[in-house]
Amino acid sequence: MPEFEPKIVAFCCRYCAYTAADLAGSMRLQYSPNIRVVEMPCSGTIEHGLILSTFEKGVDGVYIAGCNLGDCHFLKGNVRAIKRVAAVKKILDEIGLGGERLEFFHVPASEGTKFAQVANEMTERIRQLGPSPLNKNAAGNAQKEGGQTA
């Protein structure tokens, strides 16, 4: 049976985490190819509905990466993002998807190495959790291979 390869979306602040992702690429750092990076003007622009609809589309994990506390170009955007992530984690737990499939990380612009570390850490976490119950492709593959789905 082939190993499960998770689909993960990273919503990254343009000024910090997205710049760190670019730096990781320039440094030729190896990190998980499972990550799909989405540039955001600020981590604080993330909305509950966007996170939930991303999961609804079958993604196995999501993380938001923003500036360190006190470094936000929009002053409190990262604080808002942290609060929104906490609220959506509760919703994910309540509906049975699991809040551990969602995380917020502080990734400064100068830390390409940290971006790669976070990407690998999140990939390993989701790999351990297995496919999202909403990931129809992974669920279909498990049924074809004689596995059981939730």
NORBEL-V632748 format. One record per pair of residues at least 6 apart in sequence whose C-alpha atoms are under 6 Angstrom apart, sorted by sequence separation. I is the first residue (numbers start at 1). J is the second residue. If there is no record, write none. Layout:
I & J
I & J
This chain:
12 & 18
92 & 98
93 & 99
92 & 99
89 & 99
139 & 149
43 & 66
14 & 39
8 & 34
9 & 35
10 & 36
14 & 40
7 & 34
8 & 35
9 & 36
10 & 37
11 & 38
12 & 39
13 & 40
14 & 41
10 & 38
12 & 40
13 & 41
13 & 42
13 & 43
44 & 77
44 & 78
43 & 78
44 & 80
44 & 81
43 & 81
68 & 106
63 & 102
65 & 104
67 & 106
61 & 101
62 & 102
63 & 103
64 & 104
65 & 105
66 & 106
67 & 107
61 & 102
63 & 104
65 & 106
66 & 107
67 & 108
17 & 65
17 & 66
8 & 59
16 & 67
7 & 59
8 & 60
10 & 62
12 & 64
7 & 60
8 & 61
9 & 62
10 & 63
11 & 64
12 & 65
13 & 66
6 & 60
8 & 62
10 & 64
60 & 131
60 & 132
58 & 134
58 & 135
31 & 116
24 & 112
32 & 120
20 & 109
23 & 112
31 & 120
17 & 107
19 & 109
20 & 110
17 & 108
20 & 111
21 & 112
16 & 108
17 & 109
20 & 112
16 & 109
21 & 115
